[in-house]
Amino acid sequence: MTKIDYNLLYLQSENARMSLKNMSQYLKKTPQRLKYSISILEREGFIKNPYCIFDYSYFSLILFRVYFRGSYSNEKEKTKIIKKLSTNPYIISVYELTGEFDLSAEFAAPNPSKFNKEFKKIISAIPTLDNYKIILNIVTHTYPRYYLTKKESFHTFYAERVVGGDREKEAFNKKDKAVIKNLLLNPRMRMTELAKKSQLNMKTVKSILKKFRQKNIIKGFKYTLNTEKIGINKWVLFLRLHNLNLKKELRLMKYIFQTKEIIQLNKTVGDWDMEIYIESLDKNRVREVVMSIREEFKDIVAGFNLIEFYDQYKKSYLPMHLFIESP
């Protein structure tokens, strides 16, 4: 079994475009050795499906998350459904759960009407997806996987990223869209290749990327981790809240921010108000975090559900329908 360098895994998963030179300085290893180690992580499937964190709200998109029950009865059927969902131009993420729900898909649409229309098409094409819950995602907070590294100095490299919410729509020209599309297709593309694929010169591409970062349209580049293969326990805690005011919410948000095992928080509208993603190399630690939330915030937690996260088959922040030309 391959021995995992968790410091490397942390740096690579949090910044899929980090240069070998910078990584070499932080880890005190040669670029050649790191290049080989990263190739092992990729080849053996510890890291997969890199993605760019675009803030979809700047594109005037709304995120809907749909949870499906009893979607399939065997592996062959599951694979077929996942393929259909993953190739839909409105679906940006597809993942598998273990428990009350077995599959989930995230839709990015310009309005509820368009989402409903596209969703009904999928239900008609895949009748086994007729048992579901729909959640409107208001905003997502993602946090670095601090639990992977014991080096406190590494905790200063990355910060909380906030995606969604109320943003002014940004105007994107043809050159902008070319860069966005190519980063969406290949987030780790080298600058020379990105310029070539976008049919732009290097100076223009660098200027566009700088603009996107300054405006917080692009908020980073990450890898999806194969949690099962690495031995990471991943669960989603669904919370229904009541008696909530600004002070109590800030207290809860502070707790979440300070808990290194919490790697994502979704504020939602629907059957629950929050979805908290918890990861740890120690299964007992997941239980401790859940129990702590229930105890510390019993005055606002009206109900909860805990479901195991099994695998992620697609991860993106923008839908491909943005790049489909109208007839």
C-alpha positions in Angstrom: 0.0 0.0 0.0 1.3 3.5 -0.9 2.3 5.6 2.0 0.5 8.9 1.9 2.3 12.2 2.5 -0.5 14.1 4.1 1.3 17.4 3.9 1.6 17.0 0.1 -2.0 15.8 -0.1 -3.1 18.9 1.8 -1.2 21.3 -0.4 -2.1 19.6 -3.7 -5.8 19.2 -2.9 -6.1 22.8 -1.7 -4.3 24.3 -4.7 -4.3 22.1 -7.8 -2.2 24.7 -9.7 0.5 25.2 -7.1 3.9 25.2 -8.8 6.4 22.5 -8.0 8.9 25.2 -7.1 6.6 26.6 -4.3 5.7 23.2 -3.1 9.4 22.3 -2.9 10.1 25.2 -0.7 7.3 24.4 1.7 7.9 20.6 1.9 11.7 20.7 1.7 11.8 18.2 -1.1 13.1 18.4 -4.7 10.7 19.3 -7.5 11.5 16.0 -9.2 10.6 14.0 -6.2 7.4 15.9 -5.7 6.4 15.5 -9.4 6.8 11.7 -9.0 4.8 11.7 -5.7 2.0 13.7 -7.3 1.9 11.3 -10.3 1.5 8.4 -7.8 -1.4 10.2 -6.1 -3.1 10.7 -9.5 -2.3 7.3 -11.0 -3.5 5.4 -7.9 -6.6 7.6 -7.7 -6.0 9.3 -4.3 -6.7 12.6 -6.0 -9.0 13.1 -9.0 -11.2 15.4 -10.9 -9.5 18.8 -10.4 -11.9 21.8 -10.6 -11.8 25.6 -10.6 -13.9 27.4 -7.9 -15.9 29.9 -10.0 -18.4 32.0 -8.1 -21.5 31.1 -10.1 -23.5 34.0 -8.6 -21.5 36.4 -10.8 -23.0 34.6 -13.8 -26.5 35.2 -12.5 -27.0 31.5 -11.7 -29.0 29.8 -8.9 -27.9 26.5 -7.4 -30.4 23.8 -6.6 -29.4 20.5 -4.9 -31.6 17.5 -5.5 -31.4 14.4 -3.3 -32.7 11.1 -4.7 -33.9 8.0 -2.8 -34.1 4.5 -4.2 -32.6 5.6 -7.5 -31.2 2.2 -8.6 -31.2 -1.5 -7.7 -27.7 -2.6 -8.9 -24.3 -1.2 -9.8 -24.9 -1.3 -13.6 -28.1 0.8 -13.2 -26.2 3.2 -10.9 -23.4 3.7 -13.4 -25.8 4.4 -16.2 -27.7 7.0 -14.1 -24.5 8.7 -12.9 -23.3 8.9 -16.5 -26.6 10.6 -17.6 -26.5 13.0 -14.8 -22.9 13.9 -15.3 -23.3 14.7 -18.9 -26.3 17.0 -18.4 -25.3 20.6 -19.3 -27.1 22.0 -16.3 -25.7 19.7 -13.6 -22.4 20.8 -12.1 -21.9 18.1 -9.4 -22.9 14.5 -8.8 -22.2 12.4 -5.7 -23.3 9.3 -3.9 -24.5 9.0 -0.3 -25.2 6.1 2.0 -28.4 6.3 4.0 -31.7 8.0 3.5 -30.5 9.4 0.1 -28.3 7.5 -2.4 -27.5 10.1 -5.0 -27.4 13.9 -5.3 -27.0 16.3 -8.1 -26.4 20.0 -8.2 -28.1 22.1 -10.9 -27.0 25.6 -11.8 -29.8 27.4 -13.7 -30.6 31.1 -14.4 -34.0 30.9 -12.7 -36.4 28.4 -11.0 -38.5 28.0 -14.1 -35.5 26.8 -16.2 -34.4 24.5 -13.4 -37.8 22.9 -13.2 -38.0 22.4 -16.9 -34.6 20.7 -17.1 -35.3 18.7 -14.0 -38.6 17.3 -15.4 -36.7 16.2 -18.5 -34.4 14.2 -16.4 -37.2 12.6 -14.4 -38.9 11.7 -17.6 -35.8 10.1 -19.0 -34.9 8.3 -15.8 -38.1 7.2 -14.1 -36.3 5.7 -11.1 -35.4 9.3 -10.0 -39.0 10.1 -9.1 -38.4 10.1 -5.3 -36.5 13.2 -4.3 -36.1 16.3 -2.3 -35.1 19.7 -3.7 -33.1 22.2 -1.8 -32.2 25.8 -2.8 -28.6 26.6 -2.0 -28.2 30.2 -0.8 -24.5 30.3 -0.1 -21.6 27.9 0.4 -18.6 28.3 2.7 -15.6 26.0 2.0 -12.8 25.6 4.4 -9.3 24.1 4.0 -8.7 20.5 5.1 -6.7 21.5 8.1 -7.1 18.1 9.6 -4.8 16.6 7.0 -1.7 18.4 8.2 -0.1 18.9 11.6 2.0 21.8 10.3 0.3 24.9 11.8 2.3 27.1 9.4 0.4 25.4 6.5 -2.9 26.7 8.0 -2.1 30.2 6.9 -1.8 29.4 3.2 -5.5 29.1 2.4 -8.6 30.7 3.8 -12.4 30.3 3.8 -13.9 30.7 0.4 -17.5 31.9 0.1 -19.4 31.1 -3.1 -23.0 32.2 -4.0 -25.1 34.8 -2.3 -26.3 38.1 -3.6 -23.9 39.4 -6.3 -24.1 41.8 -9.1 -24.0 40.0 -12.5 -20.7 40.4 -14.2 -20.4 41.1 -18.0 -18.1 38.6 -19.7 -16.8 39.2 -23.2 -15.8 36.6 -25.8 -12.1 36.4 -24.6 -13.3 36.0 -20.9 -15.6 33.2 -21.9 -12.9 31.4 -23.8 -10.6 31.3 -20.8 -13.5 30.3 -18.5 -14.5 27.4 -20.7 -11.0 26.0 -21.0 -10.4 26.3 -17.2 -13.7 24.5 -16.7 -12.6 21.7 -19.0 -9.1 21.5 -17.6 -8.3 23.5 -14.5 -4.7 22.4 -14.4 -4.0 23.4 -18.0 -0.6 25.2 -18.3 -0.6 28.9 -19.2 0.9 28.2 -22.7 -1.8 25.6 -23.5 -4.5 27.8 -22.0 -3.5 30.7 -24.3 -3.4 28.4 -27.3 -6.8 26.7 -26.6 -8.4 30.1 -25.9 -6.8 31.5 -29.1 -5.3 34.4 -27.2 -1.8 35.6 -26.4 -0.2 34.9 -23.1 -0.3 38.5 -21.9 -4.1 38.6 -22.5 -4.7 35.3 -20.6 -2.7 36.5 -17.6 -4.6 39.8 -17.6 -7.9 38.0 -17.6 -6.9 35.6 -14.8 -5.7 38.5 -12.7 -9.0 40.3 -13.2 -11.0 37.2 -12.3 -9.0 36.8 -9.1 -9.2 40.4 -8.1 -13.0 40.4 -8.6 -13.2 37.1 -6.7 -14.9 35.4 -9.7 -12.2 32.7 -9.4 -11.6 31.6 -5.8 -9.1 28.8 -6.3 -8.3 25.4 -7.8 -8.9 22.1 -5.9 -8.7 18.4 -6.3 -11.5 15.9 -5.4 -10.1 13.4 -2.8 -10.9 9.7 -3.0 -12.0 9.6 0.6 -12.6 5.9 0.7 -9.2 5.0 -0.7 -7.4 7.4 1.5 -9.3 6.3 4.6 -11.2 9.6 5.2 -14.5 9.4 6.9 -16.9 11.9 5.3 -20.4 12.7 6.5 -23.0 15.3 5.9 -24.9 16.8 8.8 -28.3 18.3 7.9 -29.6 20.8 10.4 -33.1 22.2 10.9 -32.8 25.4 12.9 -35.2 27.6 15.0 -35.1 30.6 17.3 -32.2 31.8 15.2 -31.0 35.4 15.4 -27.8 37.1 14.2 -25.9 36.6 17.4 -26.7 32.9 17.6 -25.9 32.4 13.9 -22.5 34.1 14.3 -21.7 31.9 17.3 -22.5 28.8 15.2 -20.5 30.1 12.2 -17.5 30.8 14.5 -17.6 27.2 15.8 -17.8 25.8 12.3 -14.8 28.0 11.2 -12.7 26.8 14.2 -13.5 23.1 13.8 -10.8 21.8 11.4 -12.8 18.7 10.5 -15.6 20.8 8.9 -14.7 21.4 5.3 -17.9 22.9 3.9 -21.1 24.6 5.0 -24.2 25.2 2.8 -26.9 27.6 3.9 -30.1 26.3 2.3 -33.8 26.8 1.9 -36.0 23.7 2.1 -36.5 20.8 4.6 -33.4 21.9 6.4 -31.4 25.1 6.9 -27.8 24.0 6.9 -25.6 21.2 5.4 -22.3 20.7 7.2 -19.7 18.5 5.6 -17.4 16.8 8.1 -14.2 14.8 7.3 -11.7 13.0 9.5 -9.2 10.2 9.4 -10.8 9.1 12.7 -14.4 8.1 12.6 -14.9 8.8 16.3 -13.9 12.4 15.7 -16.8 12.8 13.3 -19.2 11.6 16.0 -17.5 14.0 18.5 -18.1 17.0 16.2 -21.7 16.1 15.6 -22.4 15.6 19.4 -20.7 18.8 20.2 -22.9 20.8 17.7 -26.0 19.2 19.1 -24.9 20.0 22.7 -23.5 23.5 22.2 -26.3 24.7 20.0 -29.3 22.8 21.4 -31.1 26.1 21.7 -31.2 26.5 17.9 -31.0 22.9 16.5 -34.6 21.8 16.0 -33.7 18.6 14.2 -30.8 16.9 12.4 -29.9 14.0 10.1 -26.5 12.5 9.5 -25.7 10.7 6.2 -22.4 9.2 5.0 -20.8 10.7 1.9 -19.6 7.8 -0.3 -18.1 9.3 -3.5 -18.1 12.2 -5.8 -18.3 11.6 -9.6 -18.4 15.1 -10.9 -17.4 18.4 -9.3 -17.7 21.9 -10.9 -19.0 25.3 -10.2 -20.2 26.3 -13.6 -22.6 24.5 -16.0 -21.6 23.8 -19.6 -24.9 25.2 -20.9 -23.3 28.7 -20.6 -21.2 27.7 -23.6 -23.8 26.2 -25.8 -24.7 28.5 -28.7 -28.4 29.3 -29.1 -29.8 27.9 -32.4 
